[in-house]
Amino acid sequence: MNDGSVDVTVGQAFQQGVREEMERDERIFVIGTDLFRRGGHFAQVKGIGELFGKERVRDAPISEAAIVAAGVGAAMNGARPLVDLNFIDFALGAADEVINQAAKMRYMSGAPMPLVIRASSGVALYGAQHNNSFEGWFSSTPGLLVAAPSTPADTKGLIKSALRGEDPVIFLMHKRLTGVRAPAGGPDDLVPFGSAVIRRSGSDVTLVSYSFSVRRVLDAAAILAEHGIDAEVIDLRTLQPLDLETVETSVKKTGRALVIDEAPRFGGVAAEIAAAVQEAVFDFLDAPVTRIGAAFAPIAHSPTLVDAAIPGVDTIVAGVRASIDRWFPAEEVP
Amino acid sequence: MTDTSQLLPITLDGLPRDQLADWMSTMVLIREFEESLDPLVLSGKIPGGVHLASGQEAVAVGASRALAPTDVVTTAHRPHHHALAGGLSPSRVMAELWGRATGTSGGRGGTMHLADYERGYFPGNAIVGANVGIAMGAALAARLAGREQVACAFFGDGATNTGRTWESVNMAATWKLPLIAVCENNMYAVETFIGNVSGAGTPSERAQAFGVSAERIDGQDVGAVYRAVRDARERALAGDGPTFIEALTYRYHGHSTGEDPAYRPSGEAEEWRSTKDPLERLRLALAAQDLLDEEGYDRLLAAAAETVAEAIRFAEDSPLPDPTRAAEGVYGATVAVRGNLL
């Protein structure tokens, strides 16, 4: 019996969380493609099928609209569906079901909508149609909640919260995080939505990120420390709701903020945070809030082109240094 | 006295005779309710517009009477007949159209999103074809929970050219879910004649290709609709899977308020009215069997008129929704979302 202190991968952490919640609540079922035997493309529900059977771990045809619609209708009729969309890119085949149906039913009619939609996200390989960053789109849709964890413990704790919740959740699991190992916590370790966490305390600059980018930002912070720059790193964990209080408290201390992710900067989560921070704590800022994001381009196949389009550790280090070099604290201006 | 000489007769065989006066009364109410709306829209009392179902009453009443109160119903953009047949309060439906706090969704839904979960009446849907999948999902939940419950989706012929409709029919067929898909084929998707946009096959023929029981029925015959849905429900609960019913019907008015249906051949509407009007056909059948006389019918008409007048009074006297609560009810759990209120 794993008490939660043993290292597991993000994929295993997710599987643990789902299994525990399915044992706890028989209304939960999983629906998607290639789940029962294969366990999903990232083995995220490996072994669940044998435990709960084909009714509750349900292999569907590749019909994204009908898969999500099944989840919506089932949620409205007393079930708690966990829809596995495979890759978040495939949400486009069910865009209406997510945006017009799941997100709006409660507001339009008071419908219950305990629906969780899991998908692999983030930038990795396989080209332009498997590497979209849609988190900004979902986060700007009233009615949806969006989770984008970066650790096994947060993955498990957030999926447990999602499966006990009352609202539709887009649950984003970065492809490159799948094999990352750490303790995942026990059956009662839930992570609340809307609660960011400070991964590294620092006093000079606030670096805000989520999902896989948090790891790059922590690597960048270690390098910055060698240059005498003490960065505070915030992992948002959920993008809707967004824990701006934690960000603003940090910025009041550091006077500087950069937001780092893999999405194109235009109209994204980073843009929203940059705007919200300057609205709330403008008087504490010593420099403009800066976004470090992806090029405004689809993601290519060649790793050389992929690396050029999304911010790596070096880009983050350079961005922070440029921000500090250019914008001196007010008292140092000659 | 209406000329009934051209009406095609219907049979009452297999129908619950003691309930037929009530069916008639509901059909009359729907017609009266629908016919009251256009002036209310055009005078600005009802914001937006409405899609009237005058002419399609038999589909709603025949189907709803074959379903159990615990069954789930999902509807589309032309839903008033289903809402009223499903037992929603005419006054609260009217108030919802008016955008009042007393409406079925407190003014947040409107004509296309009437709902009453206690009656299994899921909100109507403004996205063509979307409610078929939702009914399929409700049927899946019923199966998983082991409940004796079916889900019935009403949609138009336009929905039979969307991918999501057939994705959902296929999934229901694959898993033999207790789904009844009722296509109200009134032949026109807004202005587009179905014959001009279908490569092959009627909706029911297409459905057969997915391996579901499918039939085309006279949707202006309330008894035919009742019998088809009753049989579909029995099959669904016996584990024999979904049924696709193509009910041939006709909307007397345009697609929505203010639209002149000039795209239809002249005389078409008149022919449907004179030969197949669902109210007149039931009325004639009831009269022939001494189940409802002229006086009794007049009483139903007067009662329906009074119900609609009362619904309009109720809506007009009802308060508007509280504008300070416009951003409430977006989430079920307590979620503090910055920006919810400006």
Boltz contact constraints between the chains, C-beta under 6 A:
constraints:
  - contact:
      token1: [A, 63]
      token2: [B, 167]
      max_distance: 6.0
  - contact:
      token1: [A, 65]
      token2: [B, 164]
      max_distance: 6.0
  - contact:
      token1: [A, 65]
      token2: [B, 167]
      max_distance: 6.0
  - contact:
      token1: [A, 66]
      token2: [B, 133]
      max_distance: 6.0
  - contact:
      token1: [A, 66]
      token2: [B, 167]
      max_distance: 6.0
  - contact:
      token1: [A, 66]
      token2: [B, 168]
      max_distance: 6.0
  - contact:
      token1: [A, 66]
      token2: [B, 171]
      max_distance: 6.0
  - contact:
      token1: [A, 69]
      token2: [B, 133]
      max_distance: 6.0
  - contact:
      token1: [A, 69]
      token2: [B, 134]
      max_distance: 6.0
  - contact:
      token1: [A, 69]
      token2: [B, 137]
      max_distance: 6.0
  - contact:
      token1: [A, 69]
      token2: [B, 168]
      max_distance: 6.0
  - contact:
      token1: [A, 70]
      token2: [B, 136]
      max_distance: 6.0
  - contact:
      token1: [A, 70]
      token2: [B, 137]
      max_distance: 6.0
  - contact:
      token1: [A, 70]
      token2: [B, 140]
      max_distance: 6.0
  - contact:
      token1: [A, 72]
      token2: [B, 134]
      max_distance: 6.0
  - contact:
      token1: [A, 72]
      token2: [B, 137]
      max_distance: 6.0
  - contact:
      token1: [A, 73]
      token2: [B, 134]
      max_distance: 6.0
  - contact:
      token1: [A, 73]
      token2: [B, 137]
      max_distance: 6.0
  - contact:
      token1: [A, 73]
      token2: [B, 138]
      max_distance: 6.0
  - contact:
      token1: [A, 74]
      token2: [B, 137]
      max_distance: 6.0
  - contact:
      token1: [A, 74]
      token2: [B, 140]
      max_distance: 6.0
  - contact:
      token1: [A, 74]
      token2: [B, 141]
      max_distance: 6.0
  - contact:
      token1: [A, 77]
      token2: [B, 72]
      max_distance: 6.0
  - contact:
      token1: [A, 77]
      token2: [B, 138]
      max_distance: 6.0
  - contact:
      token1: [A, 77]
      token2: [B, 141]
      max_distance: 6.0
  - contact:
      token1: [A, 78]
      token2: [B, 141]
      max_distance: 6.0
  - contact:
      token1: [A, 79]
      token2: [B, 141]
      max_distance: 6.0
  - contact:
      token1: [A, 79]
      token2: [B, 144]
      max_distance: 6.0
  - contact:
      token1: [A, 96]
      token2: [B, 127]
      max_distance: 6.0
  - contact:
      token1: [A, 100]
      token2: [B, 127]
      max_distance: 6.0
  - contact:
      token1: [A, 106]
      token2: [B, 332]
      max_distance: 6.0
  - contact:
      token1: [A, 107]
      token2: [B, 108]
      max_distance: 6.0
  - contact:
      token1: [A, 107]
      token2: [B, 329]
      max_distance: 6.0
  - contact:
      token1: [A, 107]
      token2: [B, 330]
      max_distance: 6.0
  - contact:
      token1: [A, 108]
      token2: [B, 108]
      max_distance: 6.0
  - contact:
      token1: [A, 108]
      token2: [B, 109]
      max_distance: 6.0
  - contact:
      token1: [A, 108]
      token2: [B, 113]
      max_distance: 6.0
  - contact:
      token1: [A, 108]
      token2: [B, 123]
      max_distance: 6.0
  - contact:
      token1: [A, 109]
      token2: [B, 105]
      max_distance: 6.0
  - contact:
      token1: [A, 109]
      token2: [B, 109]
      max_distance: 6.0
  - contact:
      token1: [A, 109]
      token2: [B, 113]
      max_distance: 6.0
  - contact:
      token1: [A, 109]
      token2: [B, 115]
      max_distance: 6.0
  - contact:
      token1: [A, 109]
      token2: [B, 123]
      max_distance: 6.0
  - contact:
      token1: [A, 142]
      token2: [B, 330]
      max_distance: 6.0
  - contact:
      token1: [A, 143]
      token2: [B, 330]
      max_distance: 6.0
  - contact:
      token1: [A, 165]
      token2: [B, 333]
      max_distance: 6.0
  - contact:
      token1: [A, 166]
      token2: [B, 332]
      max_distance: 6.0
  - contact:
      token1: [A, 166]
      token2: [B, 333]
      max_distance: 6.0
  - contact:
      token1: [A, 167]
      token2: [B, 331]
      max_distance: 6.0
  - contact:
      token1: [A, 167]
      token2: [B, 332]
      max_distance: 6.0
  - contact:
      token1: [A, 167]
      token2: [B, 333]
      max_distance: 6.0
  - contact:
      token1: [A, 241]
      token2: [B, 335]
      max_distance: 6.0
  - contact:
      token1: [A, 241]
      token2: [B, 337]
      max_distance: 6.0
  - contact:
      token1: [A, 244]
      token2: [B, 338]
      max_distance: 6.0
